[in-house]
Amino acid sequence: MLEDYLKEAEEAAEVARTAEEHRPSCLRCGGKLRFQEEQMLDNSPLRDGLLSSTFDVLPAFCEKCGKYEFFNPEVVKKDPYLAHLIQIDTQL
């Protein structure tokens, strides 16, 4: 039982390490992007704004320059590493 727990913990740690290595980079400056599933530029929830009825987007901001990039959430969530990053980033 303890061995199973340790194996699961090691696998989770490996996914986390690999995900950070594959974190998307900013197209402008090369900084690392952080996902923000619920927030838009003005801090209003995406699902309550005008964009939510027209577009389904997953914003990510650059830690270095602060610019935003937008992703298709259905495509991104199919990648296990990006899905892990979304989960981690949006829990902050």
C-alpha positions in Angstrom: 0.0 0.0 0.0 2.8 2.4 0.9 4.7 1.3 -2.2 1.6 2.2 -4.4 1.3 5.6 -2.8 5.0 6.3 -3.3 4.8 5.2 -7.0 1.8 7.5 -7.6 3.6 10.4 -5.9 6.6 9.8 -8.1 4.5 9.7 -11.2 2.7 12.9 -10.2 6.1 14.6 -9.6 7.4 13.5 -13.0 4.3 14.9 -14.7 4.8 18.2 -12.9 8.5 18.4 -13.8 7.7 17.6 -17.5 4.8 20.0 -17.6 7.0 22.9 -16.3 9.7 22.0 -19.0 7.0 22.2 -21.7 5.3 25.4 -20.4 4.3 27.5 -23.4 6.5 30.6 -24.1 5.4 34.1 -25.0 5.6 34.8 -28.7 6.8 38.3 -28.0 9.6 38.0 -25.4 10.0 34.3 -24.8 8.8 34.5 -21.1 6.8 31.7 -19.6 3.0 31.8 -19.8 0.6 31.2 -16.9 -3.0 30.2 -17.6 -6.0 32.1 -16.2 -9.1 30.0 -16.8 -11.7 32.3 -15.2 -10.2 35.8 -15.6 -10.0 38.2 -18.5 -8.0 41.4 -18.9 -10.3 43.5 -16.7 -10.6 40.7 -14.1 -14.2 40.0 -15.0 -15.1 36.4 -15.4 -14.9 35.2 -19.0 -18.3 33.4 -18.7 -20.1 36.6 -17.7 -18.7 38.9 -20.4 -19.5 39.6 -24.0 -16.6 37.4 -25.2 -18.1 34.3 -23.4 -21.1 34.3 -25.8 -18.9 34.6 -28.9 -15.6 33.0 -28.1 -14.4 30.1 -26.0 -10.9 31.1 -25.1 -8.3 30.2 -22.4 -6.2 33.3 -21.6 -2.5 33.0 -20.5 -0.4 35.9 -19.4 3.4 36.2 -19.8 5.3 36.4 -16.4 8.0 38.6 -18.0 6.2 41.2 -20.2 2.6 40.8 -19.0 1.1 40.3 -22.5 -1.8 37.9 -23.0 -2.1 35.1 -25.4 -5.3 33.1 -26.0 -5.7 29.3 -26.5 -8.5 27.0 -27.5 -9.3 25.3 -24.2 -10.6 22.1 -25.8 -7.4 21.6 -27.7 -5.1 22.5 -24.8 -6.9 20.3 -22.2 -6.3 17.2 -24.4 -2.5 17.6 -23.7 -1.8 16.0 -20.3 1.0 18.4 -19.5 -0.9 21.5 -20.4 -3.9 20.2 -18.6 -1.7 19.8 -15.5 -0.4 23.4 -15.9 -4.0 24.8 -16.2 -5.0 22.9 -13.1 -2.0 24.2 -11.1 -2.1 27.8 -12.4 -5.8 28.3 -11.9 -5.6 27.1 -8.2 -3.3 29.9 -7.3 
